[in-house]
Amino acid sequence: MATKDSNTRSFVLRIDSETMEALEKWSEDEFRSVNGQLQWIIAEALRRSGRKPRAKKQTKEETSNETK
């Protein structure tokens, strides 16, 4: 079972059935859950608009410390 990320927040989204069907199809095509697809769409839109900075790359030292 996945652990809950302490930075993750939940909210209710109302969406019309036609849009939901399209979203379900799209998420299936990309082997994601609907929730995962929505997260990707939002992150991509924020990145493209310049409102979300790219994640910084880890240094080799940070990566090796995580594997210990």
Phi, psi and omega in degrees: 000137181287146176273149182281127177288128183294346179266001183269135178239149180254152174203161180269138179235125175262131184216141181289157188295324180295317178293321180296318178298317178296320179294318177298317179297314180299314181296322176297318180299330182255013177056044176236160169285165177299317179300314178298321179295316178298319178299318180294315180300314181294315180298318180295317178296319178295318179296313182296328181276356180079016182264352179227118179291151177294150177294138180287146179284141178281145175282165178300324181294317179297318180295317181291327178292329180288331183275352181278000000 
